[in-house]
């Protein structure tokens, strides 16, 4: 995937942030808070072409963080790495400022 204008996430080559809390405000959208002090909001709807993508908002909301805080996973075996969320982020805010 090429880099689209409007993305605010980190480029490749940066240290992977560790995911702390995660929320799913809408099907295809994800918001994570990371140990770098930022809140990343990303539209992951481009991943809907993957056959194991959660089929609806209810399934999308049932996301969990792996033990290392680097991966988000769903029961349907759909997985997204923290780097993907950060790289696709269309909004980045400091956690303190966003509260």
Protein Blocks (a to p, Z undefined) as FASTA:
>chain_A
ZZdehiabdcehiacdddfbdddfbghiacdddfkopacdddfklmmmpmklcfbfklmm
mccddfkopaccdfkopacdfklmmmmpcbdcdfklmZZ
